[in-house]
């Protein structure tokens, strides 16, 4: 009986479809076109999603949860497949729409962000016994920040669209932080940080917030679920949700890290994750927020220099504006790093005291 186009998302195209059932009720579904320029092997993306959803549903049932609201539900095709490939080679998929909940582009209520932290912590906990190595790498070296930096250097050198001169300040900022890019990569390689199932796109708007309780009930957008470190997920969640502005805010005076929001998310996340995180993961929580923000700035600026090939843009300088907001956040995180680490320590101590009591 109707349809809406979602205005959110940098990669895929999303539509909300409304169907009237025989009894007269309206049932909604989410229809998505999978961007095969970004996800070169959509079949593997869907294999990952199917495996992860099946595991989540099993764990939720065991703990008395509601898989229909707490996990995404794939709507199979009439042939029983999780996706449809059109004769022209386009890939489409559908999910049930979760009623009585919504997503938010920016944190309007700190309690929502606390519950988002809990939701992502629960997501990781439920998948902590999933064999991460069996998942496909849907975007190769997605969070390999050292590789992202190498791509950035190549884009600067090529200057294929004549944009380097107008981004010189941002380029110099990134060049000065090259030493940060390999920290987590090296810790994973050495085994000091375990390889786990990670979401890899933990923006606040990828959590469904229940309209009545304000709790985070379901993690969305599983396209980039693959092996990684939980630090990628934590860091990206802080980058997006604890910022005082949207990713493309042109007025940098409005962009900084909100320490209250940082504390809210961290308190929610650690209320679930503290028990399964190893000491090295905890040690690098605050740093991961800075690194993922730096990496995202790298990606936006690289795409800008290459002519906007990856992210959707609304105007020619869109990716440059996005990069500037990320680099402003990096600078603010650097100035607040000791405060961030102190907040984490306080929360850990509070949780430990509660466990003792």
N, C-alpha and C positions, 0 to 999 in steps of 0.2 A: 504493500500500500504506500510505500515511500522509501526514500533513501537520502542519506546525508553524506557529504564528503568531509573527511577529517582534515583539518588544517595543520595537524601536528605531524612530526616525523620528518627526518632529513632524507630517508632512503626509500621506503616503500610507500605505495599509495593505498590509503585505507578508506573504506566506505562502510557506513552503518545501514543495514537493510532492515526494513520493517515488514513483517508478514502477519496477516490476519489469520488466526487459526479458526477451525470449524466452530468452536464454542464462542468465537467473537473476540478472544484476547489477542493482543498484539505481541508477537514474539520478535525479538531483535537478534540479528547476527552481525558479526564483523567479517567483512570480505576484504582481502588484501591481495594486491598485485605485488609479487615478489620481484624486486629489482635484480635481475640476473646479471647486470653489469657490475654490481657490487658483490652479490652472492653468485659466483660463477657456477656452482654446482648446487642448485636448489634442492635436488633430491637428497643430498647429504644434509643440508640444513634441516629438512623435514624428518630425516632419520634421527637426528639428534633430538629434535623437539618431541617426536613420538616417544623415544626412549625415556627422556627426562620426565615428561608428563605421566607416563605409565608408572614410573618409580614414585613420583610425588603422590599420585592417587593412591597407590598401595600403602605408602607410609601414613597418609592422612586417614585412610580407613582404619588402619591399625590403632591410631590414637584417638579415634572417635570424631574426626573432623568431617567437614563437608567438601568432598572433592569437586562438587559442581560449582562451588563458590571460591574455594581456596586454591584451585588449580585451573589452568586454561583447559577448555574442552574443544578438541578438534571436531569439526563437522566433516565427516568423510563424504567423498563423492558417491554417486550411485554405483560405481565400480568398486567401492570399498577402499579407495586410496585417500591419503591425507592431503593430496593436492591435485589440481587439474592442470594439465599442460595442453594449451590450445594448439590447433593445427599450425598456427604461425610461430609457435615456440614460446608463448607467454606462459608464466606460471602463476596460478591463483590458489588461494586457500581460504578456508572459512573457520571461524570459531563461534561458539555460543557467546552472546553478550551477557555480561554479569550485571544483573539488575540490582538496584538499591545501593549502588556504589559508583564512584566516579574517580577520575584522575584530575590532578591539578598541575598547572604549568609552573607555578611558583608556590612556595610554602606560605600559606595564609595563617596557619595555626601551628605553633611549635609542637603541640601534642601529636599532630598528624605526622610530623617528621620523626618524632620519637617512635611512633608505631611503624613508620616506614623502615626505620633501623631494625626494629624487631622482626618485621616481615622479611627483610633481606637476610637477617641472621637465621631465621627459621628456614628459609629457602636453602641456605648453605648447610644448615644442620641436617635437614631431611635428605640432602644429597651427599652427606659426608661419607656414606658407605657405598656410593655409586662409583664404579670403576672409571675414573676420569679418562684413563688412557684409551677407552673404547670409543670415545666421542671423536667425531671428525673435527678438524680445524677448518671451520667454515670460511674464515678469512685468515689466510696464512700470516703468521707473525703479527696478529692484530694489535697486541699490546707490547710488542718488542720496541720499546722506546728508542733503543740504540739504532734499530733499523729505520724508525720514523725520522730520526735525526739525520741519518745518511740520505734518506729521500729528500729531506728539506735542503740539505747542502747541494744536492744535485739540482733541485729546482732553482736555487739561488744562482748557481753557476750557469744554468741554461738560460734563465730569464726569458723564457719562450714568449711571454706576453708583455714584456717591457714594464713589469710592475715592481721590480726590485728597488728602484730609486725611491718610490713612494712608500716603501715599507722598511727603510733602512734602520729606523729606530727599533722596530720589532725584531728584525734580523739580528742586530747586535745584542739585544737582550737575550735571545735564544743561544747565540754563539757563546755567551759568557757562562751558560749553564750546561754545557755539553757533559761535564763530569757526572751530572745527576742521572743521565739517561740509562746507564748500564747497571745501576745499583740492584734493582730487583731481579733483573735478568741473571746477574751473576749469583745472587742468593738462591735462585731456583736451580741453576746449573750445579751449584755446590751441594744441593740437598738441604740447605739450612731452612729453606721455605718449601713446604710440601706442595706437590701438584694436586689441585682439587678441581672439582666441577665449579666453574664460575660463570656468572651471568654476562659479565663484560659490557653491560650497558645499563648501569643502575641509576639512571636518572629518576628523580622524584616522580615524574609523570609516567613511569613504568610500574607504579604501584596503584592498585585499586583501593581507595579509601571508603570504608563502609559509611553510608550516609547517617546511620543511627548511632553507631558506637565510635566513629572516628578512627577505628583500627584499620591497619593495613591488612587486607584479606587475601590479595592475590598478586603475584609477580607476573607482569606481562612481558611481551617482546622477547622471545627466547631464541631469536635468530643467531645470536652470537654466543650461545651457551656452548662452552668447549673447555678443554683443560687450561688451567691458569692458576693464579694465586688469588686468594680471597682479598688480598690487598688491592687488586685492581677494582674489585667491586666496592669496597669500602671507600677507597680514594675517589672514585668517580661519583659516588653518591654525595660525598661532601662537596666536591667540586660544583656539582649542579645545584644541590638543594640548600647548602649553607651560604650560597652567594646571595647578596641583597638585590640582585637584578637578573634579568633574563640574559641568555647567552649572547644576544645581539643588541644589548643596550649601548647606544652610541655615546652617552654621557658617562665617561669613566668616573666622574665624581660620585656617581651613584653605585659604583661597584666595589664591594669589599666582602671579606669573610665575616659573617655574623657568628661570633663566638657562642652566643646563646643557642643558635640553631646547631652549631657544631656539637655542643654539649648534649643537646636533646637527641640528636641522631646517635651519637656515640653511646649514650646511656641506654637507648633502646637496643642498639646492635649488641653491645657487650652483655646485656642482660640475658642474651641467648648464646652469643658466640664465645664468651670468655672461657667456657668449659672445654671447647674443642680447639681453640687457637693454641699454637705453640708459642713459646716466649719470643722467638724472632719475629713472628707475625705481629705480635703485640708491639714490639719495639719499633716497628716501621709503620705503624698506623698513621701517625701524623705526617710522616714523610710521604706516604703514598698519596695523601690528598694533594700535596704540592706536585708530586710527579705526574699524577693523572691530569692535573690542570695544565701542567707544562706540556704534556703529550698532546692534549686536545688543542692547545694553542699552536703547537707544531703542525698538527693535521690541518687546522683551518688555514694557517698561513701558507703551508705547502700547496693546498688546493687553490688558494687565491693566486699564487705565483704560477701555477700550472694552467690557469684559465677556468677554474671552477668545474672540474670534471667529476667530482665525487658528491659533494653536498649540494642539495637544492639551494638556490639563491634567489632572492627577491629583487636584487639590484646589483650592479657591478662590484660594489665594495663590500658586499654582505659578509663574505668570508674574512675580509680584513677587519671589519668591525668585530666579528666574532673572535678573531685572534686577539685583538686588543683587550677585550673583556677578560679573556683567559690569562693573559700576561699581567694585567692589573691584579687579578686574583693571586697569581703566583707571588708577586711582589708583596702583597698584603699578608699572605701566608708566611712568607719568610720573616716578616716583621713580627708575626704573632706565633712563631713556631714554639717558643718556650711556653707560652700560655696554652697552646693546644696540647702539648705534652703533659703539662701540669693537670689539665682537665682530665685527660685519659688516666693518669695516675690516681687522681682522686676517685674517679668512678670505679676503677679496679679495686681500690681499697674499700670503698663502700660495699661493693658486691661481695668481697671476701668476708667482711664483717657480718653481712647478712647471712652468708653461708654458715658461718660459725654459730650464729645465734639460732 
